[in-house]
């Protein structure tokens, strides 16, 4: 079903992930989001979880036949995880509005919650 992507020993990509947030502009800071918080959330929920990982084995939500690690599922998963963390940190005025996961320069998937 997945052609060359269905190799028995898996296959890999050097993904690029763009996360776009939106919200009201804070007149005092000039920012929509607390950049330190956003950086920490992205580091923990995206970079630490996926960098140099075999998604099929190392990321529990995708392991053991759970979610299929398509670009679409990765983008949705990242959007949901980042939004949940922002909400938990009291940044609920900040909304994740787009996540794009690109496998290469010509193939990407975008999720817009």
Secondary structure, 3 states (H helix, E strand, C coil): CCHHHHCCCCCCCCCEEEEEEECCCCCCCCCCCCHHHHHHHHHHHHHHHHCCCCHHHHCCCCCCCCCCCCHHHHHHHHHHHHHHHHHHCCCCCCEEEEEEEEEECCEEEEECC
